[in-house]
Every structure is written in structure tokens, then in C-alpha cells.
């Protein structure tokens, strides 16, 4: 094992609140980690997406660095994207998503009190090569 890595003691688990606190510290030190967008088809052609356009104004770049918002954004994005990820694999996507979300995802994030995103504007990804049909 690398000398810069160590194991966590049994009983001192790495919890979602602990991860959230660590993630917030990293975001403050490396703000470009929060960039959402894509490559425009050539080298060094990253074009960002305005998160307030994506989330109907619920999240933006400034609010993502506050509290649990980045983790909440990841959680609500996961809820939104899970059906798209599973639709090519399962016949009953709704049943599978409800089971996955109900048993595994929601209980882990319930204590975060995440703001509700009513609508994700997936159309803003249309300008990126390769995004057609991905969402």
C-alpha cells in the first residue's frame, strides 16, 4: 500500500456528511471541479453550461460551493439521470428506479434537506457533439 494512504478504522465509517464536508473543502480549493459542460469537438474547446439554466434557477456556480449544495446537485442529477441510464438495460425502468431510489439513494440523502429541482433543461446539452440521444 502507498505510504500516503491509510485504512479507516473499523467503526469509523466515511459517512455522507463527512464526504460532503471534504467535498466542500476541495471545491473551495479547486473551483474548476464544479464546471459542468462539454468539449465542443476540438482540443481545449470546453464550453460550460450555466447551472441556473440547467436547474431552473435552483443551483448556480456560487451556490454549489455552499453547504451540501454540490452533493445535493449530484443527488438530484442522479435521480434525474437514472431512468435514462437504465432504459436501454431494463424493460421496467420505473419499477427499477423506484426500488433503487427508495432503498438505496433517498435514505442516504434524506438528512441533507436538498432544494427541489422541478425540471432539468436537458436541451442545453444539444450544442455538444455526441450529446444527441444521450439524454
Helices and strands as residue ranges (DSSP letters): H 16-29, G 31-34, E 37-39, E 46-48, H 51-54, H 61-64, H 69-86, H 93-100, I 101-105, H 106-109, G 110-112, G 122-127
